[in-house]
Amino acid sequence: MSDSRRWGVQPGYYDVAGHWWKAPDSTIETFLEAMGADDGDPPPGPTVIVAPGRPDPGLPPGELRLEGDATIRIDGALPPDLPMGYHTFFADQPRGRSSDSSAAPTPLIVSPGRCWLPDGLRKWGWAAQLYAARSTASWGMGDLADLRRLGQWSSSQGAGVTIINPLHASLPVGGQQPSPYFASSRCFRSPLYLRVEEVPGAQQLDRLQELAAAGHALNAVRHIDRDAVWRLKSEALEAIFAGFHGDADFDRYAGDEGDSLQQYATFCALCEQHGVPWENWPVEVRHPGAAGIAPFAASEAGARRIRYHSWLQWLLDRQLRAAGRTTGLVQDLAIGADAGGADAWRWQDCMRLDVRVGAPPDEFNMAGQDWGLPPFDPWKLRSAGYRPFIELMKSGLHDGGGLRFDHVMGLFRLYWIPSGGSPKEGAYVTYPSNDLLDILALESHRSEAFVVGEDLGTVEDAVRAELTARRILSYRLLWFETTPPGSGEWPHQALAAATTHDLPTAAGLWQGSDLRAREELGISVNVEAEATLHAKIKDWIDADHDLPKAEAVERIYRLLGQSPSALVVATLDDALAVEERPNMPGTLDEWPNWRIGLPVPLEELEMSPLAQSIAAALQRVQAAEDVDAAPEAPDPT
């Protein structure tokens, strides 16, 4: 068997308590076989990446073609002032070789090495599950017009950021996937988030009022029915599209998105014709380069449906940009996508579709986690010049603001689980983190968007050190930290929060209802850890157990506001003292994961005394720090 470490398959790992867990030999052998590993070293990557402080790559004499087609002659070391971007190097041909036998061009990426991060960044804001944040104008779930309203309200309170769940596209047929982290495509967005009334041409739709009334009626049910939402919105959008005869802005958008949008829209159109999964499609369309793709796209029916799905993405882009102008918008990038979805079809040559990623067992989830998502094969990704990863970064960052990178440790290693195995049978596989971080830094600077790395769970010290050096914000949770926010030990280069969608809400923790819910669901619970957490929070906010939950939540955020972190966020669930968490890991139908709407519409949220108290507490802390940091006024004498 090949040395597993040479191919990135790790023999084991240390957990958060420092205990060593050995990976099963059978798992290691399975992964090595899947990678095509032999007794030699993996093949070298075709891409050269240049960043500050790195040694010169030592290219032979040749020509460097920059983005924009300008050229530079290379004879020796690279010039120090190369522009950031994706360039191509052509080595000179050796004498005696014909022009058609020259070596392949080499991609050369020039990166700043570190992500864009404004000096002195200090903002607070709200974290929202957008689908849950409904207004009275919503059609059964929160949409991009609701996001715009949320941003306007937040901005009026002094908030500087709004963090939302992934808006990734789901499959266009069958039941709508409730999880925002189980997408068909991470590069494109779900039409479920469109506000139909704001689509050009909607007001000419005869049945608009009737469909809108049916959509509004869905708001009366706490649990969100995405299938019902999509039936109504799809009927309206199809009817509006029937009257769409072109738009110059649409043409520009489609041209800018290029082959990526064309392939995605083609996948959606093929899904409508052949169903899912795509692995069962006719062989002539089972691959984006297959012989049947061009004829399908050229047919009248195929071209029409491809244009429809491209049109939907254009509408989403317009409405998202409008929402993003109200406050700094931080989007969320999931760690993977559905094996049966568009990304897996488009990038099947770079992925391991027979493997799933997840997380090993830990003190908060003793069974581990299986996310059901296939990973990129690190060696195939590198051989492809990282093109899929570059596209993901461009998509996630192109609107500016910020990006929350879910499970950012996946840039370093991912926990692979073999087909048919449990999370306890997995093993870590390493990734070319330097290259991936350089690409992330380049796109961050181009968009002037900061990056938040969700670095919770089993994280090596060297990983956190590298993320800090790359100017990526850490993720610090009140539930997990061992010192209070005002202790001076919380870092500035971080996002501070009380909880996340996978953990107890503030009210659920304080009331003990989250613990009871897990026990009733039969989920393994570390009772000692739960008691320690509850006692810690009780001590830090100086409260008795019988303190009303709304007051306890307010004290928790007053405490969190003492953090020196660059970003401090509160959840909308906590603004309403909601006790149910949005997602209960380890459950399927036993818990309404990703389907729980806020208990009141945005109009009532905006008047919530608790929401106003949290905002005032976080704004006061930020304002006090701004005053402390301001230069002294000159002595008037």
HUDASUL-V400983 format. One record per backbone hydrogen bond with DSSP energy under -1.0 kcal/mol. NH is the residue of the N-H (numbers start at 1). CO is the residue of the C=O. E is the energy in kcal/mol with one decimal. If there is no record, write none. Layout:
# HUDASUL-V400983
nh->{NH;NH}
co->{CO;CO}
e->{E;E}
This chain:
# HUDASUL-V400983
nh->{8;9;10;13;15;18;21;23;28;29;30;31;32;33;34;35;37;48;50;54;62;63;64;65;66;69;72;74;85;87;88;89;90;92;97;101;106;108;109;110;111;115;121;123;125;126;127;128;132;134;138;142;144;147;148;149;150;151;152;153;154;155;156;158;159;160;161;162;163;164;165;169;169;182;184;185;190;193;194;198;199;202;204;205;208;211;212;213;214;215;216;217;219;220;221;224;229;230;231;232;233;234;235;236;237;238;239;240;241;242;243;244;251;252;253;254;255;256;257;258;260;262;263;264;265;266;267;268;269;270;271;272;273;274;275;280;281;285;290;292;293;296;297;298;299;303;304;305;306;307;308;309;310;311;312;313;314;315;316;317;318;319;320;321;322;323;324;326;328;330;331;333;338;341;343;345;346;347;350;352;355;356;357;358;359;362;368;369;371;377;381;382;383;384;385;386;387;390;391;392;393;394;395;396;397;398;400;402;402;403;404;405;406;408;410;411;412;413;414;416;417;421;425;426;427;429;430;431;433;436;437;438;439;440;441;442;443;444;445;446;447;449;450;452;453;454;455;459;464;465;466;467;468;469;470;471;472;473;474;476;478;479;481;487;494;495;496;497;503;509;510;511;514;516;517;518;519;520;521;522;523;527;530;531;532;533;534;535;536;537;538;539;540;541;543;547;552;553;554;555;556;557;558;559;560;561;562;563;566;567;568;569;570;572;575;577;578;583;587;593;594;595;597;598;602;605;606;607;608;612;613;614;615;616;617;618;619;620;621;622;623;624;625;626;627;628;629}
co->{5;4;428;21;19;15;13;11;24;25;26;27;28;29;30;31;32;107;109;51;74;90;72;88;70;66;64;62;110;108;65;106;63;61;94;98;89;87;48;85;50;470;118;566;568;161;570;163;129;132;135;131;193;143;144;145;146;147;148;149;150;151;152;155;154;124;124;328;126;330;128;185;188;179;169;169;167;190;191;195;196;199;201;202;205;207;208;209;210;211;212;213;216;217;218;595;225;226;227;228;229;230;231;232;233;234;235;236;237;238;240;241;247;248;249;250;251;252;253;254;257;258;259;260;261;262;263;264;265;266;267;268;269;270;271;277;278;282;287;284;290;292;293;294;295;299;300;301;302;303;304;305;306;307;308;309;310;311;312;313;314;315;316;317;318;319;320;323;160;162;402;404;183;338;184;341;342;343;347;375;352;417;373;415;369;365;365;359;357;350;377;378;379;380;382;381;384;386;387;388;389;390;391;392;393;394;397;329;400;450;331;452;333;454;407;408;409;409;429;427;356;418;422;423;416;414;8;412;431;432;433;434;435;436;437;438;439;440;441;442;443;444;401;403;473;405;453;457;460;461;462;463;464;465;466;468;467;451;493;495;497;498;477;484;492;474;567;476;500;505;506;507;508;512;513;514;515;516;517;519;518;525;526;527;528;529;530;531;532;533;534;535;536;537;538;544;548;549;550;551;552;553;554;555;556;557;559;560;492;494;123;496;125;127;571;574;573;501;584;591;582;592;222;132;134;601;602;604;605;608;609;610;611;612;613;614;615;616;617;618;619;620;621;622;623;624;625}
e->{-1.3;-2.3;-2.9;-2.1;-2.6;-2.2;-3.3;-2.9;-2.0;-2.4;-2.0;-2.4;-2.3;-2.2;-2.1;-1.8;-2.6;-2.7;-3.3;-1.9;-2.2;-2.7;-3.2;-3.3;-3.2;-2.2;-2.3;-3.0;-2.0;-3.1;-2.4;-3.2;-3.2;-2.6;-1.7;-1.7;-2.9;-2.7;-2.8;-2.6;-3.1;-2.9;-1.3;-2.9;-1.8;-1.2;-2.7;-3.6;-1.6;-1.7;-1.4;-2.4;-2.8;-1.9;-1.8;-2.2;-2.9;-2.5;-2.1;-2.5;-2.7;-2.6;-1.9;-1.2;-2.4;-3.0;-1.2;-2.6;-2.7;-2.1;-1.0;-1.2;-2.0;-1.4;-2.8;-1.7;-2.4;-1.9;-1.9;-1.5;-2.1;-2.5;-1.1;-2.1;-1.3;-2.7;-2.8;-2.3;-1.7;-2.2;-2.9;-1.7;-1.4;-1.3;-1.4;-3.1;-2.1;-2.9;-2.2;-1.7;-2.7;-3.0;-1.7;-2.0;-3.1;-2.7;-1.7;-2.2;-2.7;-1.4;-1.5;-2.0;-2.2;-2.1;-2.5;-2.8;-2.2;-2.6;-2.4;-1.8;-1.1;-2.0;-2.9;-2.3;-3.0;-2.0;-2.4;-2.2;-2.2;-2.5;-2.4;-1.7;-1.1;-3.2;-2.6;-1.6;-1.9;-2.3;-2.4;-2.4;-1.3;-1.7;-2.6;-1.8;-1.1;-2.9;-1.8;-2.1;-2.4;-2.2;-1.9;-2.2;-1.9;-2.4;-2.1;-1.4;-1.9;-2.3;-2.2;-2.3;-2.2;-2.5;-2.6;-2.1;-1.8;-1.9;-2.5;-1.5;-1.2;-2.9;-2.0;-2.7;-3.6;-1.9;-2.5;-1.8;-2.9;-2.8;-2.2;-2.9;-1.3;-2.1;-1.8;-1.7;-2.2;-1.9;-1.6;-3.0;-2.1;-2.7;-2.7;-1.8;-2.1;-1.4;-1.8;-2.2;-1.1;-2.7;-2.2;-2.0;-2.4;-2.5;-2.2;-2.5;-1.8;-1.6;-2.2;-1.7;-1.0;-1.9;-3.7;-3.5;-1.9;-1.1;-2.6;-2.1;-2.0;-3.2;-2.3;-2.6;-3.4;-2.5;-2.3;-1.4;-2.1;-2.5;-2.7;-2.8;-2.4;-2.1;-3.0;-2.0;-2.0;-2.3;-2.5;-2.1;-2.3;-2.2;-2.2;-2.2;-1.7;-2.2;-1.6;-3.2;-3.3;-2.3;-1.4;-1.1;-1.7;-2.3;-2.0;-2.5;-2.2;-2.2;-1.7;-1.7;-2.4;-2.6;-2.0;-3.1;-2.3;-1.4;-1.8;-2.0;-2.6;-2.8;-3.2;-2.5;-1.5;-2.4;-2.4;-2.7;-1.8;-1.9;-2.2;-2.0;-2.2;-2.5;-1.6;-1.0;-2.4;-1.3;-2.2;-2.4;-2.2;-2.3;-2.5;-2.4;-2.2;-2.3;-2.3;-2.1;-2.6;-2.2;-2.1;-1.7;-2.3;-2.8;-2.1;-2.4;-2.2;-1.9;-2.1;-2.3;-2.5;-2.0;-1.8;-2.2;-2.8;-1.8;-1.7;-2.4;-2.1;-1.9;-1.5;-1.2;-2.9;-1.8;-1.4;-2.7;-2.6;-2.0;-2.1;-2.2;-2.0;-2.2;-2.6;-1.1;-1.7;-2.3;-2.2;-2.6;-2.4;-2.4;-2.4;-2.6;-2.6;-2.4;-1.9;-2.1;-2.9;-2.7;-2.1;-2.3;-2.1;-2.4;-2.3}
